[in-house]
Amino acid sequence: MIDVGANLTNAAFDADRDAVIARARAAGVDGIVVTGTSVAESCAAARLVAGRDGLWHTAGVHPHDAKSCAPGWLDELESLLEGAAAVAVGEAGLDFHRNYSPPAEQRAVFAAQAELAAALGLPLFVHDRESKGETARILKASGIAPEQVLIHCFTGTREDLAAWLEAGYHVGVTGWICDARRGAAVRELTPLIPDDRLVIETDAPFLLPRAAKAASGAPRPQGRRNEPGFLPWVAEEVARVRGTTVAHIAALTSSNARRFFRLPPAPADAVAAGEGAGG
């Protein structure tokens, strides 16, 4: 399966990053898209994935970091996106819940990235929290093709999901779905996401899948740090609420991720393992 969003450059992994990647592979996570959240972190992501099979990266500026953009930041991102392992613009968007950056700066930085993705024909990895429709308006104005947009870490309302689906966007589900208290809405809404637009992600080291039910062969999450090796716990809960199997969700979401990010075909053994998985 493929983790479409993991912050592996985060300092939480400084002591054991290689071991974290190895554990993910052992848990059946054969692909990880490492998230870029600023110019510096996007550069770090590019260095991390260089020469590693099954690892790719995005390049973008998170709304929290919008206020820190220096002159020339967009040109730097565009240069990074020329790399063979760069698969999307982002994480970009709006976050009016915390407003770590002023809303006006968030809007400008997001709009610039959406327009860049549209101009380059690249996917866009989108953060949206309490934007009250402004994320949708900026996306529409950018001219980006709907099939190039992924709404990362969906935690919104029924109305939010309806808007994303009507627009034709992909939707990412994280360990939030495993949270007994906060994840109720995501558990209710995840079955509404069309098969061909569903992907799964950890957002590691954040959003540890709490109160997860037993997953097939996956190590049980310990401590407070999330990591890509816990993606099977997300797949388990997604499978449960959609009334299907973990094998089906793994195969389905991996296929969607490979198509969306234009990743190489799955190894032959992984394809064979997914054949016949039913829902």
N, C-alpha and C positions, 0 to 999 in steps of 0.2 A: 504494500500500500504506500501511498505518497502523502507526506505531510506538506501541505501547500503553504504553510506559514510557521516558521520557527526562527526565533531571534537568537541564533547561535553565536552571534558576536557579543551578546550581552555579557557583562562581567561575571554574572552568576556561573558561567561555564569556564572561566579562566583556568581553574585548577584541573579540570578533567575533560576538556572539550573532545579530545580524540576518543576517550572512553565512552562519552555520551553518544557519539556517532556510531561507535561499535555496538553499543547496547541497542541502538535503534535498529541496526541491521539484523541483529540477533532476534529482535522482536518482530521481524517481518516488514519493517519499514525500509523499503529499498530505494526510496527517493525522498529528498528533502529540499524544499525551496527556502533558502535562507533570506530573511527579510532585511531590506535596507530601510533605515528610518531617518537617516540624515546623510549628508554627503560623506562625512567621515565614516559612519557605520556602513554605508554602501560600499565604500572603498575596502573596508575591513571584510565585508561579506565576499567581495570579489577575490580578495587574497585567500580567504578561507576555502572557498570551493575550487580554486585553481588546481587542476590536475586530479581532482577526486571524482570518480565515477558516481553517478547518482545524486550529486549535489549541484544545485543551481542557485542563482540569487536574483533578487530584485534590486532596483536602485531608485531611491526616492526620498522624500522628506515628509515625515509624519507631521500631522497638525501641531503636536506639542512642540516640535522643533522649528516651526515656520518662522518664529521671531528671530531665529539665529542664522538665517540664510545670508550669506555674504555675497557681494557682487560676483557675478559669474557662476553662481551655483547651478543654474540650469544647464549651462554649457558643460560643467563638470559631470552632471548626471548623464547628459547625452553622450559624452565620451565613454563613460562607464558602460552604457547600454550597447555600445558597439562590440563588447566582449562576447565571445561565444557562449559563455555560461550565464549571461544576463538574459532573463526571460520575461521581465515585466517592469513597468514603471510603478513605483510605490514602495512603501506603504504611504499613500497619500489620501487626504480627505479632510473632514471637518470633525472637530470634537468640541461642542459647546457645553459639554457636561463639566469639564474642568477648566477650559479656557486658559491653558498654560501659555498659549500664544493668543494675542488679541484676535478677535474674530475677523477683522478686516485683513490682517496678514495671513490668517489661515485661508481665507477665500482666494486671495491673490496667488498664494503658493500652490494651492490645490488646482486652481484653474490653469495655471501655467503647466502643471504636470499632466493634467487631463488633455490639454491641447498638444503637448509633446507626444503623449502616447498615441493620440489620433494621427498626428503628422508622421510618426515613425511606423504606424501600423502595429504597435505592440500592445499586449494586454496591460490592464491597469488594475492594481491591487488596492482596493478602496477601504478606508476607515471611515465609518459614519457613526456618530453618537450624538443624539439629541440635536440634530441640525435642523429639524422642523422643515424638511423638504429642500433645504438649500443645497445639499449634496446632489440631489436629483436634478435640480435646476442647472447646476454647474456642469454636470455630466452631459445633459442634453445640449447645452450651449457649446460644448467642446467639439461636437461632431463625431465623437468616438462611436465606433460600431458597438451595438449592444453585446454582441458575442465576445467582445474584448474586455468586458467589465466583470470583475469579481468583487462582490461585497464580502469583505473579510470579517470573520468572527461575528456572525449575525446574533444579535441579542435584542432585536427590536420588537415592535408590536405586529399584530396581524395586518394592520394597515401598512406598516413599513414593508413587510414581506410582499404583500399584494402589489405594492408599487414597484418593487424590484423585479418581481416575476413578470408583471405587465410590460416592463421596459425590456425584458429579455436577458437580464443579467444572471450570472452564476452566483451561488450563495455558499459561503463556507460555514461549517459548524465545528465548534471547538468543544473542549471539556466542560464548558458552561452547561451543556446538556446533561452532564452527570451530577450537577449540583442539586441536592435535594430541595433546597429552598429557592434559590435564585433561578434555577433552570426550568421551572415548570412551563413557562411560556414557550421556550425553545423546544421542549419535548412535545408540546402540543402542536407546534407549527412545522416542525421538521418533516412530517409526513406529507406536507403540502408542496414541498420543493420537487419539481419534476426530476425524474431520474437523470436526465442528461445535463442538469445544471447543478448537481450536488457535488461538493467536495468536502473533505475533512481536513482538520489542521489542529495543531496543539497550541500555537502562539507561545510556545515555551520561551522563557522560563515561567510565564504567567499562566493563569487559568488551569491549575492542576485539576484533573478530573476527580473531584471529591465525591464520596459516597457511590463510586462506580460499582456496578455489579461485576461478578467474576467474568473475566474475559478469557478467551481461548488461549491458554499458554502464555499470556502476557504477565510480566512481573508486576506485582501490585505497587502502585505509587507510594513512595515513602517520603517523609519530610514535607517541605513546602514548595520545593522547586519542581516545576514541570519539565519534561524533556520529550523529544520526539519518540522515544521508545514507549511512551504511554499512549501513543495514538490508537493502539488496538482497543483501549478502554472507550475511546470516543466511538470507534466503529461498532463496538458491542452495543452501546446505548442507542446509536442511530439505527442499528439493525432491529433492536427490540421495539422501538416506537414505530418503525415502518413495517413491522411484521415480516421480517426476512432474516437471512443468515449473515453472519459476519463475513463469510467468504464472498457473498454476493456484494455486500457494501464495499469490501476491499477492492474487488475487481471493478465494480462500477465507478467508484470515486477515483481510482487510479487511472482508468480509461479517460474519464472526464478531465483530470488534471493534465494528462499527457496531451490531450487535444487542445485544451485551453492555453497551456504554456508552450505548446509546440515542442514537447520533449521527445527524446528518442523513443522508439518502440521498446516495450518491455522485453527483458531477456526471455528466451524461449521457455525456460523452466517456469518462470512466473506466469507466462501466458497459459501454459499447460495446467498449472495449479488452479487458475481461475476459470477454466473451461467447465461448463456445466453448472456453474453456480446459479441458483435460481432464486426468485423472490416470491 
